[in-house]
Amino acid sequence: MQTDFDADAFAKGLPQSILRRFFDYWRAKKGSREMPTRADLDPLDFAYALGHLILVDVERNPMRFRFRLYGTALINFFRDGDYTGKYADELLPPDYAPYVVELYRTAVEARIPRYARRDLVMNNQRLSYDALTLPLADSDNPAEIAMLVVLLLPQERSTPTDSGRI
C-alpha cells in the first residue's frame, strides 16, 4: 500500500467537479481497503459519468490493457470508433499509445489514482481532455481493472484577424 498518497490533496487538485465527485465515490466504496472491487460499484450511483467511463482489464505476462467498456461520449469525442475489446497499445496516433499504457500501468502497479490532462491531435483535430484513472480489484486480485472518467475540455477558438484587409 502506498502510504505517501494524500487522497485529500489529490481530490483538491482535481480541476472538475465531476472528477472530484467520482473520486469521492471511489474512496467511499474502498473504505479501509486499497481500492474497491468492481462489484462494489453501482452504475446507478454515477449515472452522471457513464458516457465518459472506460473500464480496462489488466492482463499480466506481458502486461497489456484491454478495453472492457468504452463510453459512448468518448466514441463521439475521439471520432475513431469504439475501442471495446481492443488493447490500449493499439491506439492511434502511434505516440499516443505509450502515453496511455504508462498512465494505466502506474495506476495499477502503484494501486493509486492518477490524474492527467492531455492535449493531442487525432483525426486532424486538436483534442484536450482530463482523465481520472482509478484502480479496481477483481474479486481477490488487486488492481486487475482500471476505471477511468474522461472529460472533454472546451477548445479555445481563435478570433480571425483582419491582417491587411481593406
Disulfide bonds with the S-S distance in Angstrom:
none
